[in-house]
Amino acid sequence: MKTLISQVIRTTQGIDVLPLRLGAGVIFAAHGAQKLFGWFDGYGLQGTAGWMASIGLEPGLVMATMAGTAEFFGGLLLIVGLLVRPAALVLAVTMVVAIVTVHLPNGFFLTNNGYEFGLALLAVSVGLLFRGAGSLSVDQLLQNQLSK
C-alpha cells in the first residue's frame, strides 16, 4: 500500500510548477464553482445540466455534476498540491471532453468560443500529470514522510 501511495504522490523537487499549479488551480476551481454553485455569474448545477443536455451530453445532471466536481475539487487539489497527478489526469480528461464536444467545431480562437483556452488548460494538466506537484506542495511533504 505504501508503494501505491508513493507512486500516486510522487513528485520532483523544484518550484517551477508552482505558478502552473496555482494559475490552473484557480481557473479550474472558479469554473467548477460556476457549474456547481452558480458563483461568479455561473448557471449553477441545474442550469449547467440543462445546457449539457441541450448539446447532447446526457444525462445532463450527471455530466454537469461530474464536470463541476472535477473542475472545482481538482482545482483545489492543484492549489494545495495534493494528489496532483490523479487530479491532473481527471482535469485533462475533462478538457478533452470539453474541447471535442463544445469547442472544436468553433475553430481555434477563443473569440469564436474555440478550443484555444481548453487546449492551454489541457497542456498544463498533462504537464502536471508527468511532473507532479513540485517542492511547495502537500504531495512533497507526504513523499518526505513516506521516505523516512
ABEGO torsion letter per residue (X at the ends): XAAAAAAAABBBBEAAAAAAAAAAAAAAAAAAAAAAAGBGGBAEAAAAAAAAAAAGBOBAAAAAAAAAAAAAAAAAAAAAGBGAAAAAAAAAAAAAAAAAAAAAAAEABAAAGBAAAAAAAAAAAAAAAAAEAEABBAAAAAAAAAAX
